[in-house]
Structure formats: structure tokens, C-alpha cells
């Protein structure tokens, strides 16, 4: 049961991140903020957009890709 919940949460986070990329978040974070993911508040969406656009997240992502 716990693994199913973890998988669901992981899939949901991946789907939200994909939406952020699809609406241009990697290029224009403000544009992505104006197009929130379904079933999430605008303020929570803005926090996630800022996280994905942050330098620290980009460094982690680059490390993971190059690993």
C-alpha cells in the first residue's frame, strides 16, 4: 500500500513538472506560473515553478543527467 502511494506521488510530481516544461517554464518561468497545473492552487504552483527554475535545482538536475 505504501509503495503504491509513493508511486502515485512520484507520478503526480512528474506530471506537474512535465506540464511546467510544456508551458515553457524552462525558458520563461513567469509564463509557466500563469498556467497552473489542474487541481493545484496558484500559490502552490508558483512555489513549484520557482523551485524548478532555481539554480540549486538546475545543478542537481545537471549532476543527475551527467552521472
C-alpha positions in Angstrom: 0.0 0.0 0.0 2.8 2.4 0.9 4.7 1.7 -2.3 1.5 2.4 -4.3 1.1 5.7 -2.6 4.8 6.6 -3.2 4.4 5.7 -6.9 1.3 7.8 -7.2 3.0 10.8 -5.7 6.1 10.3 -7.9 3.9 10.1 -11.0 1.9 13.2 -9.9 5.1 15.2 -9.4 6.5 14.1 -12.7 3.3 15.0 -14.5 3.3 18.5 -12.9 7.0 19.0 -13.9 6.2 17.9 -17.4 3.4 20.4 -17.6 5.8 23.1 -16.4 8.2 22.2 -19.2 5.4 22.0 -21.8 4.1 25.5 -21.0 7.7 26.9 -21.3 8.8 27.0 -17.7 12.5 26.3 -18.6 12.5 29.4 -20.8 10.0 31.7 -19.1 9.1 30.9 -15.5 6.6 33.7 -15.3 4.7 32.4 -18.2 4.6 28.9 -16.6 3.3 30.5 -13.4 0.3 31.9 -15.3 -0.7 28.5 -16.5 -1.1 26.4 -13.3 -1.5 22.6 -13.3 -5.0 21.3 -12.8 -6.1 20.7 -9.2 -3.4 22.8 -7.5 -3.7 26.3 -6.1 -1.9 29.2 -7.9 0.2 29.9 -4.9 1.4 26.3 -4.6 2.0 26.2 -8.3 4.2 29.4 -8.1 6.3 27.8 -5.4 6.9 24.7 -7.5 7.7 26.8 -10.6 10.2 28.8 -8.5 11.7 25.6 -7.2 12.1 24.0 -10.7 13.6 27.3 -12.1 16.1 27.7 -9.2 19.8 27.4 -9.7 20.1 24.7 -7.0 17.5 22.5 -8.8 19.3 23.0 -12.1 22.6 22.0 -10.5 21.1 18.8 -9.1 19.4 18.1 -12.4 22.7 18.6 -14.3 24.6 16.3 -11.9 21.9 13.6 -12.2 21.9 13.8 -16.0 25.7 13.6 -16.3 26.1 10.9 -13.6 
